[in-house]
Every structure is written in C-alpha cells, then in structure tokens.
Amino acid sequence: MTTHPNVLSKSSLMHVFIMNSLLVSVCLVLVGIGCSGQSVRPVVYNANQELKEIRTPDILFVPTPQEVVEKMLELAEVKKDDLVYDLGCGDGRIVVTAAKKYGCRGVGYDIDPDRVIESMENVKNNNVQKLVHIEQKDIFTLDLSEASVITLYLLTSLNVKLIPQLEKLKPGTRIVSHDFDMRGIVTPDKSITVTTDNNETHDIYLWIAPLKKNDKKN
C-alpha cells in the first residue's frame, strides 16, 4: 500500500517527531564530544588566523631541564606579584613552574603551533589556566613592557636581536637566559653554573633593566 507524501497519520507524525528528536539528541552529543576533544586546538587555530606573519621557527625546540628551570626562577627572584614572559616557551614548563611554585602570572609565546598546543595542554594538565596563558606570536614583534620577568632559551644571536625590545623594559625587570648570553654587548648582572642530576652543566645569565650596554659591537 502506498501513502501520499503530504498526508500522514497521527501515529506517523508522532513517529517522525520521535525520530527527529532522537537524531537531534545524537547530533548534540556528537558535537559535545567533538568540542571536548578539540578543547585546545580551536584556540590555536584562531591564533594562527590572527598572526600576521607565520614563518619557520628560528630554532628547534630543546626543553630546559627542570633543575635549570627552578634555578632560573630563583635567580630572577620571582614573586607572586610578578608577570613572567617566556619567549619561545616550547612546552610551557617555565611559566607553568612559575605559576605553581610562586603563584604568579605567566605568558608563554611561541611561533610554532605544535609548541603552542603542547604548552596549552601542559597548562591545562597542571591546572594553572587562571594564571597562565599561551599565545602564538613572533617574539620579535612583541611589546615586552608589561613583564617584570623575562625568560629565554634561545641563541646568542637571537638574544642580541631582542636587545632593542629589552631596552624598553621598565627598571627592575629581570631577564634570565639559559646557556646563552648577549655576546658581551650587554653585561650580565649575575651568572651562575648549574650541574644537573645527569652531570650536565648549564650556565644561567641574569640582566636587570635598564641594560648595561658595552662599547663592543655586533
């Protein structure tokens, strides 16, 4: 028996309504799963769209050993009211450690979307979202004036490239760098050597704004 497509019985209409309701419910569940499964990446994608210049990272990511992270923050005398900027944040461990140990705010910047994702996951896993956020940025375009502590693990040449930005920091801002100085162009206020558990040595340099520039040129 055939039924006219525009003429449905009351029971048929109820059946259609129930099926549609079930379909909508299933779709909402799937969307919810999709959203929760992608809780990090949409932010990163938005950052990618907002970044005016996307380019190849200057260096490959090599994580700073945790013992060195601790000593960097100690050397900078981080306090609860500090704002820590990590330039080239990698997996976010420096700002995460600062937030967990000192209760201060932190911002991690990296140009590599994979590192941004990794950092954001680290922030979430350590439950410091209220104190730390991660942004995908080219660090050489940043206004660093709001920071009271800046951490670096770049190359000497990249530290030197940052000098014009670092010269604009407010007095008393501390800059700490793992292993790389500023090629003698700026005299560090202090430097220490740390030996890790696996017997590796690492140098840490501290500068306090305003920078003390030497006559030595690039």
Secondary structure, 3 states (H helix, E strand, C coil): CCCCCCCCCHHHHHHHHHHHHHHHHHHHHHHHHHHHHCCCHHHHHHHHHHCCCCCCCCCCCCCCCHHHHHHHHHHCCCCCCCEEEEECCCCCHHHHHHHHHHCCEEEEEECCHHHHHHHHHHHHHCCCCCCEEEEECCHHHCCCCCCCEEEECCCHHHHHHCHHHHCCCCCCCEEEEECCCCCCCECCCEEEEEECCCCCEEEEEEEECCCCECCCCC
